[in-house]
Amino acid sequence: MACTTILVGKKASFDGSTIIARNEDCPSGEFCEKCMDVNRPDPAKKTYKSVLGHLEVALPEGGTRYTCMPNADLKEGLWEAAGVNEHNVAMNATETLTSNERVLAADPLVAYRAAKGEPGETGYEPEVAGGIGEEDMVTLVLPYATSARDGVLRLGALLERYGTYEMNGIAFADVDEIWWLETVGGHHWIARRVPDDCYVTMPNQLGLDSFDLEDAFGEGHEHLCSADLREFIEDNHLDLSLDGQLNPRDAFGSHSDADHVYNTPRAWDIQRFLNPSAGPWETAAPHEEFGPESDRLPWARVPERKITMEDVKYALSLHFQGTVYDPYGRMGTPATRGMYRPIGINRNCQLTAQQIRPYVDEPRRAVQWIALGSNAFNALVPFYTQVDEVPEYVRSTPKTCTTESFYWANRLIGAMADASFAATQPHVERYQEKLQAAATRLILQADAAGADMAETNQAIADETRRQTDELLGHVLFARSNEMRNGFKRSDN
């Protein structure tokens, strides 16, 4: 899956919350229907079997209830994507990452292989299970994590035992810490604690730009890794540093031409938004330090001001506004408008931002913000997570397109608004501001009054549906006026 992630430390956020957020994007030419749900591990279920990897994994005893963002069509598995459990531990998984030939030769990915022939036949080869992947990780880890660090260690142990068939980055958060884990080859992994005063940008490219092996194999305050990572690096000559300071990007990552078109420009777009004075952003040549193809954009950066939830939404909806690369803009040329892959793209299927708030009681501490469909045209709305179910409007995503579903309503809006961008954008912007403000107000009122969280979620869903239906009407009217078979002479 192609995705974009932003992580915000508690001293960098507007209210002292830890915030982890990610767009889940569909592969090119696909549109994956998503929904929000609440899941609880079945105590009678002792094993989990993946659909894509055909892997069976023993499940621990217990496990807590958790929110999630599963696929509506389960033909490829749950893909629960993001959620918060009863311990107010958040997990967002996964950001697909890149690697290089040296790593993949030293520790190949663990791919599923179907059986060949029939048992007893000459040349029969039995099925070989794959490792764990994006389909599985939230389901296998989030119900059992008691802290962000604990989530890292549980996932790390699963990776070491079963391996993975893809390179991924995974975010964990609790009220105190955010951790970012990156897989390295089939069985290895590294993880860093996000500095409290920083934000992190991740655009489908291995991101960590420094790593302290002494800390990882010592106290583990800020760094964690697989048990044999040091030997893995030495035996396979992966450390490319001249000064002995390991740079994971160089050791484990990629710097391909495709990265410079598809990945790094997204980190550039977010960082120029949150650190506008750091530039020059717009005037730098593509490969220079502040250019959209720069390999030197930092993994973590201190923002110029504290970051809000509306900043998170805007950052994960960016399409190079104000630059020659904006596909909706008038600057540049047809060649530049579309040169780089935007963050807000037609294939966004869901955005989840988990906010763990330190200033409210534990049952209300976690809020899961969701947006469905293309982020340039949707709104981000919050829901309490410590509930047994979520409203039908966000939970129900049928296979048939319908305005009864938050997902489908947003898909319809995005497809029409894209074609009539100038005419519809004022309506979209008003919707985004009004809905997020109204939903946030309902959360604040419920916090103050101690109101029932499920009832508050329903009120938010009702307001979301009302405003989304209203926007759909505005966009339909604007798009209808721009139909090519229109004629200005009136019939009456």
N, C-alpha and C positions, 0 to 999 in steps of 0.2 A: 504494500500500500504506500502511496506517496502522501506524505504528511508534513506539517510544519508545527513545531513545538515552541512554546515560550514558558519559562519558569521564572518566578519572581520571589526572591527572598523576603523574609518578613520585615527587614529594615528598608527594603526598596519598595514595598507596597504601601498604599495610601493609609491603611488602617492596622498595620502590623500583622496581617494575615500572611500565611504561606499560600501561594497560588501556583498551580500547575495547569497548563492548558495546551490542547493539541487539536489541530484539524485532522480528521480522518478523511482521506481523499481516495476515491475509487481509481482503479487503473484506467488508462486511456480507453475510451469507448464503452465504459461500464458506469452504471449508476446503482450503487448498493443502498437499498432501503434500510433505514435505521430507526430505532425507537429507544425510549428510556424504560427501564423496568427495575424491579427489585427481585433479588434472588436469595435463596437460603439453601445451603448445602443439605442434601438429603442424608440423614444419619445412616440410613440403610444402604446407601451407595458407597461401596468400598473402593471402587476403581473408576477412573475417568479414561475414556478412549477418544482420541482425536479423530476427526473426520479426514483431514488432509494427510496427517502423518501416520494414521493407523497405529498410534502408540497408546499403550495402556500404562497408566500411572496410578500407583496406590495413593489413596487419599488419607490424610490424617484424621484422627478423631475430632469431632467438634466442628468448628467453623462458624463464623458469624454471618448474619444477614448483610447484604451489600447491594448498593445500587449499581446499575450497569447500563451500557449502551449497546445491546446486542444487534446482530443482523435480524431483520424481520423475516427473511427467508433463510432457513437453517440448513440449506443444502451443502454448505461448506463449513458448517459448525456454528458455534455461538458467536465468536468474535466479540466478546463483551466490552472490549475497548477502554472503558474508563468508569470508575465508580469510587464510592466511599463505603467503608465497612463500619460496624458498630463501635469500633475503637477510634473512629474518626481518622483512620488511615486512608489516604487517597492513593490510587494507582491509575496511571494513564499509559496505555500500551497498545501499539508500539509505533515508534518512528523508524521506518525502514532506513537502514544505513548502507553505506558503501564500504568496500574493503579493497584489498589489493592481492595480486597473484601470490606474493610471498607468504602472506598469512593463510590464504586458502590452500596453498600447497602443503604448508606445515600442519594445519589442522582443518581438514576438509569439512564442509557443511554436511550434516547428517540427513541425507535425502531419502525419502521413501522410495522403495523399489517394489513394484508389483511382482507377484509370482509369475514364473514362466513355465508353461506346460502344466501337466498334472502329476500329482504324486505317483511315483513308480515308473514314470516315463523316463527314457534316456534324456539327459540334459535338463531335467527338472530343476528349477531354482526356486526355493521358497520365498515367500514375501519377506521383505526386510522393512521394519518400521522406521519411519523418520524420527527426527527429534521434535522438540516442542517449538511452537512458533506463535505468531500473533494470535492465531485462532484460540490458543490455549492459555496464555499466560495469566490473564486476569482471573480466569476460572480456577487455576491451580494455585494462585498466590494470594489474591486479595482477601478471600474469606478467612485466611489463617494468619495474616500479618498483624502484629500488635503494635508496630511502630514503622516508620519509614525505613529505618535501618534494618529492622527485622524482615521487612519485605524484600530488601536487597539480598539479604543472606539466604532467604528461602529460595528466591529465584536463582541465585548463584549456585546453590546446591543442586537444583534441578538441571541447570545447564551443564554442570560438571558431570552429572550422572547420565543424563539422556541426550545431551547435545541439542543443537538447533539446526534447522534447515535454511536459516536466513539470518542476515545481520540486522540487529534491531537495537534501538535505544528505548529505555523504559524509565518513566518518572514515578517517584514515590514521595509522598508528603505526609507529615503530621503537623501538629500545631507548632512544633519547634524547628523541624528540619525539612529540607528537600534534598533528595538524593537522585542522581542520574546514573543509570547503569547502561553500559554499551557492551554488546557481545563482540567477541574477537574470535573469528573462526568458528569451528563447530562446537568447542567445549570451553572456551576461555572467556573471561569477562573482566571488566574494570568498572569501578563506580566512584564518583566523587560527590561530596556534599556541596551543594550550591552555596556560595558565600551569602550571608544574610543580607548584605548591602548591594547585591548584584541581581541582574536578570541574565537569563541564558537564552540564546537563539539556536534552534536546531532545524536545519532544512534538508533532511534525507542524506546527510553526509556525516561520517564519523566526526564528532565535534571536539572532544577533549583535546586541549592543546598543551597540557602539562599534567604530570602525574608523579606523585611522591611514593616511590616503592618502599622507602624506609618507613613511612607512616603506615602504608598498607600492610606491611609485614610486621609492624610494631603495634602501636596503640590503636591504629585504625580510626583516628579522630575525624579525618577528612577524606580518607581514601580507603577503598576496599578492593579486593581482586580475587581471582581464582587461585587456588592453593599453590600451583606450580608456575605462576605467570613469570616469575623471574627466570626460571630455567627455560621456559618456552621462548622467551625473548633472546636469551643468550645462545641457546642451542641452534636457533634458526636465524641469528644475525639480524634481528628486526630493529634494533635501536640504531637509528641513523644520525643521532646527535653527535656533534663534534666536541661538546663540553660535558657529556655525561648526564645531561638533564633530559630525561625521556620526554619526547613529544609524541603522544599517541597518534596524532594526525599523520605524522610522518611514518611512524612504525606500523600502524594498523589500517590507516585510511587510504583514500584515493585522491588524486588531483587530475582527473581526466578532463578532456574538453567538454564532455557532457556535464560535469559538475559545474563548470563555469557558465553554462546556459541554464541549467535546471535547478541547481542547488544554491550556490553561494549568493546569487542575486537576491534570494529571499531573506537571508540573514542581513544582507546589506540594506534592504528596504526597511526592516524592523529597526536596525540600529540607527539608521539616519532619522527615523521617526522619534526614537527615544533619546538620542544623543545628537540633536541637530547641530550643535556647536562644535562637535568633534571633527567635522569634515576637513577639507571640502568634499562633500558627497557627490553632488551633481556635476561638478567640473573635473573630478579626478578621472584620469584615463581608466579604462576597464580593469587592467591588471595592477594598477597602483594601489597603495595601502587602503585608500578609501573608495576604491572603485568597485563596481558590482561583481567583478570576477576575481577579487582579491582573495588570496589564500591566507591572508594575515588578519582577517577579522577575528577578534577574540571570541572564545567560547562564552565567557562571562564578562559583563561590563557593568560598571556603576552608572545608573541613569542620571540624567541632569535634574530630574525631579521625581517625586514618588509616583508610582504607577498605579492606575485605577483599573477597575473592571472594564470601563469603557475603552481604556487604552488597550487592554488585552484583546477585546473584540475588534477594535480598529486595526491593531497590528496583524491579527489573524485573518483580516479581510483585505489587506493591502493589494493593490494592483498597480503599483508604481505611480500613484497620483503625483502630479507636479513634475513629472519627468518625461523625457522623450520615449520612455518605454511603456507608458500607460496605454493599454489597448482601447480605452474609451476616450483618450485625450486627443488634443489637436496639435500638440507639440511634436517635433521630430518629423519622421517620414513613415510611410507605410512599412518600411523595412525595420525601423526601430520600434514601432508600436507592435509588439509581439515578439521582440527579439528574445526576451527572457520569460521564464515561467513565473506567473504571478502567484501570490499566496491565496488570494481570493479567486478561485477558479470554478469553472462549471462543475467539476467533479468533486467538490466538497460534499461529503455526505453527512457529516456531523462535526460539530465543534463542542468539546466539553472542557469547561474550566472549573476546577475544584478549589474552593476557597475555604481554608480552615482558620476560623476566626478565634483569637485568644480572649476576647472581651465578653463573650457570652457563655452561658452554661453549656456543659458538654453536650446535652441532647440537641442543642441548636447550633453547635459550633461549626458544623460542616454544611456548606451550601454548594450544590452542584448546578452550575450554569450550563445551559444547553442552547445550541442553535442547529438547525437542520437545513440542508440544501446549500446552495451557493452563498458564501458569506458576504459577498458584495451586496446582497439584497435581503438578508434575513436579520433577525434580532436575537440577542442573547438574553435568556430569561432564567431566573434562579428558582431552585426547588430545595426544600429541606430534604436531607438524606435519611434521617432516622425515622422512617415510616415503613409500613408494611406493604404499601402499594402506591403507585403514582397515578395521576389522572389519566383517563382513557385517551384524551386528546393527544398526549405525548407517548402513551404506551402502545396504542393501536396503529400499526402501519400495515394495512392489507396489501396484497399484491396488485389490486386494482386501484388506479388513481382516483382519489376522492378528496374533496375539501373537508371531510370529516376528520382528516388526519393532519397533524402539524407538519409532518414530513412532506406529504404530497402538496399541501397548500403552498409551502415554501418553494418546492420544485416548480410549481406552476408560475408563481410570482417571478422567480429568477429567469425562467425561459422567456417570458414575455417582456420583463423589464430590460433584459440584455438587448433585445431587439429595438427597444425604444428608450435608450438610456437617458437621453436629455429630457424627454418628456416625463419619465417616471421617477427620476432620481430625487426630485424634491419630495415626492410622496414617500419614497423609501427612507430617506433621511429623517423625515418627521416620524415615521413609524418606529424606526430604530431608537430614536431618543424618547419618544412618548412611552413605548412599551417597556423599555428597560427602566425608565423612571417609575412607572406605575407598579411594575413588579417588585422593584427594590423597595418602594414605599410599603407594599404589603408585607414584605419580610421585616422591615424596621418596626412596623406597627405590631406585628405578631411577636417579635422579640420583646418589645416593651410591655405588652399585655400578657405574655405567656400563653398566647392563643394556641389552639390545637394545630399541630404542624400539617397533618393531612388535610384539614379544612383550608389552611392557608394555601397549600399547594393547589387545591382545587380552585380557589379563588384566583390564583395566578394563572392557571390553565384557562379559566373562563375569560379572564381579561385578555390573555394571549390570543385566544380564538376570536374574540370580538374584534380586536385591532387587526389581526391577520386577515380576517374576512373583509374588513373595511379596506385594507391595502389592496387586496386582490381585486376588489371592485374598481379602485382607482387605476390600477395598472391595466386591467382589462379595457377600461374606457379609453385610456391614452393609447393603448396598442391598437384598439379598433379604429381610432381616428387616423392611424397611419397605415391602414391597409391599402395595398396597391390598387385595389379596385374601387377606391373612393372616387366621388365626383362631387364638385362643389355646388352644382345647380340643384336647388331644392325641388322636391316633388310637390310641395304644397305652398 
